């Protein structure tokens, strides 16, 4: 039997162990909630992970959870996430809490009801501690906006935690919550997971309820877990998913993650659909992470071979058109448009000037791109790429608002939306095509620039699976020790 947990180490517990302690009564929901709220109060001023902290409400929800625990019958099951603290990125509606969308141009009104993501997780017994930092409308690979301090990387506060789920990733990595849901429309789970040394899983299209998607005509966005291990991610995915892991025995993801996968044929590739318009050279640290991934996968018995993947050079324009369509339709009063960031304002104007026929043409192309890419990927069980092409970037690097050291954009570039966007595409060139294809993918932190876990900056690999392979991806991550 393990030793009882002390209040000081609650945040160090894996999510699966914390859940077990809550379900056994070893820890109370009030005790756990108070511990994490104290950590947020201490760390958030320098980390910028949270925009809104809902402390009094969380304490009341924890008290209700403890009452439920005390009064339930012996044969009455607890909710699957009973008493577990979580945070939602501030694009997700939580009833009674303001959703800012990271924008100074919107009115601050409490959401009238939970969105689909919050309803699923709160309905499973989780306790919301607040809303986390996001870029404006979730558009960027960094979590900086005009309404709150930027979200910073817990391993180097001068660096970004990535985006758009950057605040949530920073919160998990810093032990402010045990795990968190993110959303991913072009890399927004996998990018911050890689930047913050976490496991981030983007499920395939249709596995998790999408909720409102009127601003997502290409069906790019899906919710998934940010966690410190495959088992913790599986626990959260079991709550999020519409159905089980697709296993013949009907078991869930958490059950499946404990089984080793059969030997796999894995294609490793540096090809990117952005390479034609934005030629890039991966940082040595990205290649080091890829090499580490190859060694780990080969050591686990998998056949890792070079994969030559060809992408249509019309992809960048088509993806950008689909990705930015929603911001063109956002309800923003004309007199408040000046409060938008330069990137949002630029892409909103272009989206509004674009014809419906042009959008439909791009959507048709992306459907063909999906078919072509799936046909190429079918030669392998999984595709392996680096998670990022560069180390986590300094805060302000993308926008040109930092102060350079030779590798930074010049501060004179501030307000250059196209330069900002190009830097993002060069930073994460292997992310968005996974969303277009509707495939599952996982980011796994296999390398640290300082040589050991927690030393230096984290760097990861991405594994892209076939439709329905979420359980397999988690099994492989667990097999590699994550």
Buried (B, 14 or more C-beta within 10 A) or exposed (E): EEEEBEEEEBBEBBBBBBBBBBBEEEBBBBBBBBBBBEBBEEBBEEBBBBBBBBBEBBBBBBBBBBEBBEEEEEEEEBBBBBBBBBBBBBBBBBBEBBBBBBBBBBEEEEBEEBBBBBBBBBEBBBBBBBBBBBBBBBBBBBBBBEBBBBBBBBBBEEBBBBBBBBBBBBBBBBBBBBBBBBBBBBBBBBBBBBBBBBBBBBBBBBBBBBBEBEBBBBBBBBBBBBBBBBBBBBBBBBBBBEEBBBBEEEBBBBBBBEEEBEEBEBBBBBBBBBBEBBEBEBBEBBBBBBBBBBEBBEEBEBEBEEBEBEBBEBBBEBBBBBBBBBBBEBEBEEEEEEBBBBBBBBBBBBBEEBEEEEBEEBBEBBEEBBEBBBEBBEEBBBBBBBBBBBBBBBBBBBBBBBEBEEEBBEEEBBBBBEBBBBBBBBBBBBBBBBBBBBBBBBBBBBBBBEEEEEEBBBBBBBBBBBBBBBBBBBBBBBBBEB
